[in-house]
Amino acid sequence: MKVDLDKVLNLEELKIKFFAANTPFYLYEHFSKNASVMQLSLNYTSEILIKYFKNIARKKIDDLETLVKIYAVVIALTLKEYSEVFSFIKSLGSYRFRWFNEIKEIFMSQSSTSQFHDKTSRKIIVLPSYSNETAYDITAFDSKDK
């Protein structure tokens, strides 16, 4: 399956968030709540996204759009099932990209907290709007105590 990020990601919105990011937490927070990044996580398997990432990460990145795509793929992977992506996320520090170590730490801290509460996935609804899609994490509104 070919990964076509241009059809899934809202690159213009993500570029704005990327430029505004002054901390790795800001970038992670805004990308992970972005509807198109969530959709990327839902549309493609972990294996396909990791393969896509490794293919691009080997090349010289000299444009903003490719850089934004790489961060979107990594953050989409952090939304996946913990057991599927743990070893890949753990290896992020070996890549040359700014904030990958910090994103790895954010994932590890959130995942360990989730494991203690036996939550393995987030419940997300995507509602269309006039200009783009809006996603809402409804995990907090789940009536079942997990």
C-alpha positions as a Markdown table, in Angstrom:
| # | Residue | x | y | z |
|---|---|---|---|---|
| 1 | Met | 0.0 | 0.0 | 0.0 |
| 2 | Lys | 1.4 | 3.4 | -1.1 |
| 3 | Val | 1.4 | 6.1 | 1.5 |
| 4 | Asp | -0.1 | 9.3 | 0.1 |
| 5 | Leu | 0.2 | 11.9 | 2.8 |
| 6 | Asp | -0.8 | 14.8 | 0.6 |
| 7 | Lys | -4.3 | 13.3 | 0.5 |
| 8 | Val | -4.6 | 12.7 | 4.2 |
| 9 | Leu | -2.7 | 15.5 | 5.9 |
| 10 | Asn | -3.8 | 19.1 | 6.2 |
| 11 | Leu | -0.2 | 20.4 | 5.4 |
| 12 | Glu | -1.0 | 24.1 | 5.6 |
| 13 | Glu | -2.5 | 23.8 | 9.1 |
| 14 | Leu | 0.4 | 21.6 | 10.2 |
| 15 | Lys | 3.0 | 24.0 | 8.8 |
| 16 | Ile | 1.5 | 26.8 | 10.8 |
| 17 | Lys | 1.6 | 24.7 | 14.0 |
| 18 | Phe | 5.2 | 23.6 | 13.2 |
| 19 | Phe | 6.3 | 27.3 | 12.8 |
| 20 | Ala | 4.5 | 28.2 | 16.0 |
| 21 | Ala | 6.1 | 25.4 | 18.0 |
| 22 | Asn | 8.6 | 26.6 | 20.5 |
| 23 | Thr | 8.7 | 23.4 | 22.5 |
| 24 | Pro | 8.4 | 19.8 | 21.7 |
| 25 | Phe | 5.4 | 19.5 | 23.9 |
| 26 | Tyr | 3.6 | 22.2 | 21.9 |
| 27 | Leu | 4.4 | 20.4 | 18.7 |
| 28 | Tyr | 3.3 | 17.0 | 20.1 |
| 29 | Glu | 0.1 | 18.4 | 21.6 |
| 30 | His | -1.1 | 20.2 | 18.5 |
| 31 | Phe | -0.1 | 17.5 | 16.0 |
| 32 | Ser | -1.5 | 14.7 | 18.1 |
| 33 | Lys | -4.9 | 16.5 | 18.3 |
| 34 | Asn | -4.9 | 17.4 | 14.6 |
| 35 | Ala | -7.7 | 15.6 | 12.7 |
| 36 | Ser | -5.5 | 14.8 | 9.7 |
| 37 | Val | -2.8 | 13.3 | 11.9 |
| 38 | Met | -5.4 | 11.2 | 13.7 |
| 39 | Gln | -6.7 | 10.1 | 10.3 |
| 40 | Leu | -3.2 | 9.2 | 9.2 |
| 41 | Ser | -2.9 | 7.0 | 12.2 |
| 42 | Leu | -6.2 | 5.3 | 11.4 |
| 43 | Asn | -5.7 | 4.9 | 7.7 |
| 44 | Tyr | -2.3 | 3.2 | 7.7 |
| 45 | Thr | -0.8 | 0.4 | 9.7 |
| 46 | Ser | 2.2 | 0.9 | 12.0 |
| 47 | Glu | 4.3 | -1.2 | 9.7 |
| 48 | Ile | 3.5 | 1.0 | 6.7 |
| 49 | Leu | 4.1 | 4.3 | 8.5 |
| 50 | Ile | 7.4 | 3.1 | 10.0 |
| 51 | Lys | 8.6 | 1.9 | 6.5 |
| 52 | Tyr | 7.6 | 5.3 | 5.1 |
| 53 | Phe | 9.4 | 7.1 | 7.8 |
| 54 | Lys | 12.6 | 5.1 | 7.4 |
| 55 | Asn | 12.6 | 5.7 | 3.7 |
| 56 | Ile | 12.3 | 9.4 | 4.0 |
| 57 | Ala | 14.6 | 9.8 | 7.1 |
| 58 | Arg | 17.5 | 8.3 | 5.1 |
| 59 | Lys | 17.3 | 11.2 | 2.6 |
| 60 | Lys | 18.5 | 14.7 | 2.9 |
| 61 | Ile | 15.5 | 16.8 | 4.0 |
| 62 | Asp | 15.7 | 20.3 | 2.4 |
| 63 | Asp | 12.1 | 21.5 | 2.4 |
| 64 | Leu | 9.5 | 22.3 | 5.1 |
| 65 | Glu | 6.8 | 20.1 | 3.8 |
| 66 | Thr | 8.8 | 16.9 | 4.0 |
| 67 | Leu | 9.9 | 17.9 | 7.5 |
| 68 | Val | 6.3 | 18.4 | 8.6 |
| 69 | Lys | 5.3 | 15.1 | 7.1 |
| 70 | Ile | 8.1 | 13.3 | 9.1 |
| 71 | Tyr | 6.9 | 14.8 | 12.4 |
| 72 | Ala | 3.2 | 14.0 | 11.4 |
| 73 | Val | 4.1 | 10.4 | 10.7 |
| 74 | Val | 6.0 | 10.0 | 14.0 |
| 75 | Ile | 3.2 | 11.6 | 16.0 |
| 76 | Ala | 0.6 | 9.5 | 14.2 |
| 77 | Leu | 2.6 | 6.5 | 15.2 |
| 78 | Thr | 2.4 | 7.6 | 18.9 |
| 79 | Leu | -1.4 | 7.4 | 18.6 |
| 80 | Lys | -1.1 | 3.7 | 17.7 |
| 81 | Glu | -1.3 | 0.7 | 20.0 |
| 82 | Tyr | 1.6 | 0.8 | 22.4 |
| 83 | Ser | 2.9 | -2.7 | 21.6 |
| 84 | Glu | 2.9 | -2.0 | 17.8 |
| 85 | Val | 5.2 | 1.0 | 18.0 |
| 86 | Phe | 7.2 | 0.7 | 21.2 |
| 87 | Ser | 10.5 | -0.5 | 19.7 |
| 88 | Phe | 10.3 | 2.1 | 16.9 |
| 89 | Ile | 9.5 | 5.0 | 19.2 |
| 90 | Lys | 12.2 | 3.9 | 21.6 |
| 91 | Ser | 14.7 | 4.2 | 18.7 |
| 92 | Leu | 13.8 | 7.8 | 17.8 |
| 93 | Gly | 16.8 | 9.2 | 19.6 |
| 94 | Ser | 19.0 | 7.6 | 17.0 |
| 95 | Tyr | 17.6 | 9.9 | 14.3 |
| 96 | Arg | 19.0 | 13.4 | 13.6 |
| 97 | Phe | 15.8 | 15.3 | 13.9 |
| 98 | Arg | 15.2 | 18.0 | 16.6 |
| 99 | Trp | 12.9 | 17.0 | 19.4 |
| 100 | Phe | 12.7 | 13.3 | 18.5 |
| 101 | Asn | 14.1 | 12.4 | 22.0 |
| 102 | Glu | 11.6 | 14.6 | 23.6 |
| 103 | Ile | 8.7 | 13.2 | 21.6 |
| 104 | Lys | 9.9 | 9.7 | 22.6 |
| 105 | Glu | 9.8 | 10.8 | 26.3 |
| 106 | Ile | 6.3 | 12.3 | 25.9 |
| 107 | Phe | 5.1 | 9.0 | 24.4 |
| 108 | Met | 6.8 | 6.8 | 27.0 |
| 109 | Ser | 5.4 | 8.9 | 29.9 |
| 110 | Gln | 1.9 | 9.0 | 28.5 |
| 111 | Ser | 2.0 | 5.3 | 27.6 |
| 112 | Ser | 3.2 | 4.2 | 31.0 |
| 113 | Thr | 0.4 | 6.2 | 32.6 |
| 114 | Ser | -2.1 | 4.7 | 30.2 |
| 115 | Gln | -0.9 | 1.2 | 30.9 |
| 116 | Phe | -1.4 | 1.6 | 34.6 |
| 117 | His | -5.0 | 2.6 | 33.9 |
| 118 | Asp | -5.3 | -0.3 | 31.4 |
| 119 | Lys | -6.2 | 2.1 | 28.6 |
| 120 | Thr | -4.8 | 1.0 | 25.3 |
| 121 | Ser | -6.4 | 3.4 | 22.8 |
| 122 | Arg | -8.1 | 6.7 | 22.5 |
| 123 | Lys | -11.6 | 7.1 | 21.4 |
| 124 | Ile | -11.8 | 9.7 | 18.7 |
| 125 | Ile | -14.7 | 11.1 | 16.7 |
| 126 | Val | -14.1 | 13.2 | 13.5 |
| 127 | Leu | -16.7 | 15.8 | 12.6 |
| 128 | Pro | -16.7 | 17.6 | 9.3 |
| 129 | Ser | -16.8 | 21.3 | 9.3 |
| 130 | Tyr | -16.8 | 23.9 | 6.5 |
| 131 | Ser | -13.1 | 24.5 | 6.2 |
| 132 | Asn | -11.6 | 21.2 | 7.6 |
| 133 | Glu | -12.3 | 18.3 | 9.9 |
| 134 | Thr | -12.3 | 18.7 | 13.6 |
| 135 | Ala | -11.4 | 15.8 | 15.9 |
| 136 | Tyr | -12.4 | 15.3 | 19.5 |
| 137 | Asp | -10.8 | 12.9 | 21.9 |
| 138 | Ile | -13.8 | 11.5 | 23.8 |
| 139 | Thr | -11.8 | 9.2 | 26.0 |
| 140 | Ala | -12.5 | 11.4 | 29.0 |
| 141 | Phe | -16.3 | 11.1 | 28.4 |
| 142 | Asp | -16.3 | 7.3 | 28.3 |
| 143 | Ser | -18.9 | 6.1 | 30.8 |
| 144 | Lys | -17.1 | 2.8 | 31.4 |
| 145 | Asp | -14.4 | 2.8 | 34.0 |
| 146 | Lys | -11.5 | 1.1 | 32.4 |
